[in-house]
């Protein structure tokens, strides 16, 4: 799977409203903050994302805090965003 070009990233962003492209360590990454009423709800969502990531063998960075989960997708191997990141964002959106 190859890294997405800037044009491909721009096109894909129309498919995943609420997500943002961020640059960290020179790599483009896909990120979204999800908010919840309490820690238990945030943790439940985190576990759902974890199950999804395991089933797809594609894993995000997950930060879980009281009432908030931050997900970040990118490919370590490709050093940036790949099509699987966009597909996983769509699948995560269906969980929330």
C-alpha positions in Angstrom: 0.0 0.0 0.0 1.5 3.3 -1.1 1.4 6.6 0.7 -1.4 9.0 -0.4 -0.4 12.1 -2.4 -1.6 15.5 -1.3 -4.3 15.4 -4.0 -5.5 12.0 -2.9 -5.6 13.2 0.7 -7.6 16.3 -0.3 -10.1 14.2 -2.2 -10.5 11.6 0.6 -11.2 14.3 3.2 -14.6 14.8 1.5 -15.5 11.3 2.5 -14.7 11.6 6.2 -16.1 14.9 7.6 -15.0 15.6 11.1 -11.5 14.2 10.5 -8.4 16.4 10.1 -5.0 16.0 8.5 -2.2 16.8 10.9 1.5 16.8 10.4 3.7 15.2 13.0 7.4 14.3 12.7 7.2 15.3 9.0 4.4 12.8 8.3 0.8 13.5 7.4 -1.7 11.8 9.7 -5.4 11.5 10.0 -6.9 12.6 13.3 -10.2 13.1 15.1 -11.3 14.0 18.6 -14.4 12.2 19.9 -16.2 13.6 23.0 -18.2 11.6 25.5 -20.2 12.3 28.7 -17.8 10.4 31.0 -14.7 8.2 31.2 -16.7 4.9 31.0 -18.2 5.9 27.6 -14.8 7.0 26.3 -13.3 3.7 27.4 -16.2 1.7 25.8 -15.5 3.5 22.5 -11.8 2.9 22.8 -12.4 -0.8 23.2 -14.7 -0.9 20.1 -12.0 0.9 18.1 -9.4 -1.6 19.5 -11.5 -4.5 18.4 -12.0 -3.0 15.0 -8.2 -2.3 14.6 -7.4 -5.9 15.6 -9.9 -7.4 13.1 -8.5 -5.2 10.3 -4.8 -5.5 11.5 -4.4 -1.7 11.2 -3.9 0.1 14.5 -4.2 3.8 15.4 -2.7 5.8 18.2 -5.5 6.0 20.7 -5.5 8.6 23.6 -8.3 8.0 26.1 -9.1 10.7 28.7 -12.1 11.6 30.7 -14.8 12.3 28.2 -12.5 12.3 25.2 -10.8 9.9 22.7 -8.3 11.1 20.2 -7.6 8.8 17.3 -4.7 9.2 14.9 -4.1 6.9 11.8 -1.0 6.7 9.6 1.3 4.1 8.3 4.6 3.7 10.1 6.0 1.7 7.1 4.9 4.3 4.5 5.7 7.3 6.7 2.3 8.9 6.1 -1.3 8.4 5.3 -2.5 5.4 3.2 -5.9 4.4 1.8 -6.4 2.1 4.8 -6.4 5.0 7.2 -9.3 6.6 5.3 -11.2 3.3 5.3 -10.6 2.9 9.0 -11.9 6.4 9.7 -15.1 5.5 7.9 -15.5 2.4 9.9 -14.8 4.2 13.2 -17.4 6.8 12.2 -20.0 4.0 12.0 -19.1 3.0 15.6 -19.8 6.4 17.2 
